[in-house]
Amino acid sequence: MMRTTAVKNATRKVLVGWAKESRRYLSSPANCKHNHRSQSQILLSPPLVSLDLPEIWGSDSSHFDPHQPPSSITRSKVIDGKSIAEEIRSRVAVDVKRMKESIGKVPGLAVILIGRRRDSLTYVRNKIKACEEAGIKSALAELPDCCAEEDVMTALLKFNEDPSIHGILVQLPLPEHLDEEKILNVVSLEKDVDGFHPLNMGNLSMRGREPLFVPCTPKGCLELLIRSGVEIVGKKAVVIGRSNIVGLPISLLLQRHHATVTIVHACTRNPERITCEADIVVTAAGVPNLIRSSWLKPGAVVIDVGTCPIEDPSAEYGYRLVGDVCFEEALRIASAVTPVPGGVGPMTIAMLLCNTLDSAKRLYGFT
Amino acid sequence: MMRTTAVKNATRKVLVGWAKESRRYLSSPANCKHNHRSQSQILLSPPLVSLDLPEIWGSDSSHFDPHQPPSSITRSKVIDGKSIAEEIRSRVAVDVKRMKESIGKVPGLAVILIGRRRDSLTYVRNKIKACEEAGIKSALAELPDCCAEEDVMTALLKFNEDPSIHGILVQLPLPEHLDEEKILNVVSLEKDVDGFHPLNMGNLSMRGREPLFVPCTPKGCLELLIRSGVEIVGKKAVVIGRSNIVGLPISLLLQRHHATVTIVHACTRNPERITCEADIVVTAAGVPNLIRSSWLKPGAVVIDVGTCPIEDPSAEYGYRLVGDVCFEEALRIASAVTPVPGGVGPMTIAMLLCNTLDSAKRLYGFT
């Protein structure tokens, strides 16, 4: 027998300690809201490090459920990212105004746009408009498609040194001749509001560490889940897609919130069977209508990050965005689902404003 | 209908491109061995970046199987980490000798040991002995349990600057009064042979990036899988435990090798049900005999990283190491399993020697 008395005692201690610790460290989103949020906190999602739990194993993990469904949050079937994002943006505007009145400073965001990709132009236009509305200063460096790497670096270094700029965003994708890794690595860590620097990603992935910035789209997905009253701790989450921009950071974020995460990707065999066991599905494959009703467990929560432009002469810009999820089918089986457009998209911009504001607050020690 | 002709055409193109790309990018371990390994390559595991595949989705992912089981590799039921590690260590020794004869340099490893923890003393002693046997220079800084953070920093900075030192290892765990994050962040990136720096971890997690070092234990697990002829692409892998040292990096590594990875942890509900669907189980929970036969799918491959010291007066040092896996039960149901001791443990040291050698090779441009 390898299981000695010492082990049995240790296991017993573990179980008791585990139950106790989980009560001490975990609280429902509703409790977080009341106990830990400062007046000026704009998001419902709690700070990351506070989510670290001692990793203590018990044999009855299956009964682990410290979260009671927060009765204060009612969930509608369609998660309205647009109105949630608007609420967050107006709270950012209030905070920016408070900062300006209090210390005479405003946050500043710099955007580097290379080339004239139609979708990139739209995204950048929307970001700058959102900054204006929130009172955030914005600066745009537009470079031609054929620009040299040095031109990008010059623009970047200028923004790195500019004390009125607190966030720098390089609009992706870059033209093929430019080295994305090299360029993104030059963005000052303190201004990496996109959170794509590998040091930020490393700190997001590691327990007990905290990145300076969490990438905007994943942060927006999480905020949607929390505002919709979705329990995350102990839930099965499937993330579809493993891009550096969405799939990877959302999987790390869900794991930090103690979901059991599976990452499904293009080499996954029978992704449908895996996905249909998930309580939470976040999909960022970029394949229109990949997720049919047969992929979903009844009652699942579905966050659709897919935004594939489809030609549509009747649409304002000649195309419209289609998600990964067959929306009508998902509506019938899921307990909540984000639409495309109007789901995750608006949240990305709202989170960019939050990250830029947080960066300025950090620099000036403003709370 | 949201699925336009454009989408259909795009999907068709995707499927064709995907099949073509997968043939171009992927080859079986056996092929890798013949086509890509240089004479001096010690490990069978291929360089990381070469594993990046374009993320192209097809509806028939379930049929994706570019790897034929390599007929040249026979698998025994018990994966003998000890003898595999010995083979790797002797290959390292040959390479160190070649380096010394060719450029008059040898790799150097520095170990910082704080306090007198019995297990840490054993690990450090084994590492230094392994260095000696491989012809690698070693340096040990021993500090008392009650030392100040500055003392650790002084020792670290000395090794950072020492040109004869190519790898620095801070033996964990540290006494509680020391800030692990702060200390590990000071280790020079180029000498971070443990791969625990968040920048290394970030680069391990991101597609298209490559860390300077992969953490030793996860790298050892991967090497055991590859040398045992285990297919990884498209397989379901469950990693039990999410520590920064093992669980996190092994999950990132398996994902880079295109497994579909689920991370099971202390908050996971019904971990047994999830684990028993896995083709590959890597467990690093540190809970003796957690994994019983009911947790395993018939034919699964089981890598046991758990090493819990259990008091045993009859053992040489008064204790013996017990894994997470109920070994006898696993033997009956798994297709291959690592023992404890003699499985992953010896591989960790072998990988430390590899990382130190690689670091010196990189510095001197020696191939």
Interface residues (C-beta under 8 A of the other chain):
Chain A: M2 R3 T4 A6 V7 A10 T11 V14 W18 L53 E55 I56 W57 G58 S59 S61 S62 F64 E180 E181 H197 P198 L199 N200 M201 G202 N203 S205 M206 R207 G208 R209 V233 G234 K235 K236 G241 R242 S243 N244 L248 L252 Q255 H258 T260 V261 T262 I263 V264 H265 A266 C267 T268 R269 N270 P271 I274 A285 G286 V287 P288 N289 L290 C308 I310 E311 V322 C326
Chain B: M2 R3 T4 A6 V7 T11 V14 W18 L53 E55 I56 W57 G58 S61 S62 F64 E180 E181 H197 P198 L199 N200 M201 G202 N203 S205 M206 R207 G208 R209 V233 G234 K235 K236 G241 R242 S243 N244 L248 L252 Q255 H258 T260 V261 T262 I263 V264 H265 A266 C267 T268 R269 N270 P271 I274 A285 G286 V287 P288 N289 L290 C308 I310 E311 V322 C326 F327
